[in-house]
Amino acid sequence: MEIFAQRLKELRTEKGLSLRKMASDLGIHHTSLGDYENSISQPNMEMLLKIAKYFGVTIGYLYGEEDY
């Protein structure tokens, strides 16, 4: 699993969030979020920033360039 997909899923599950809840919070369809977690697609820069802010992490962390 790609590091972004792995970290995204870890962050979501650590917070106890369902795909549907997190997707709703981000304003996207849950299948899009599932595609990110399964490395089927990648978010655009706007969505990537939204995800980073949502979890209070950096984009570098999401892509494995930094630790918490």
Summary of the structure (lengths in Angstrom):
residues: 68
radius of gyration: 10.7
end to end distance: 19.5
largest distance: 28.4
contacts: 162
relative contact order: 0.18
helix: 63%
strand: 0%
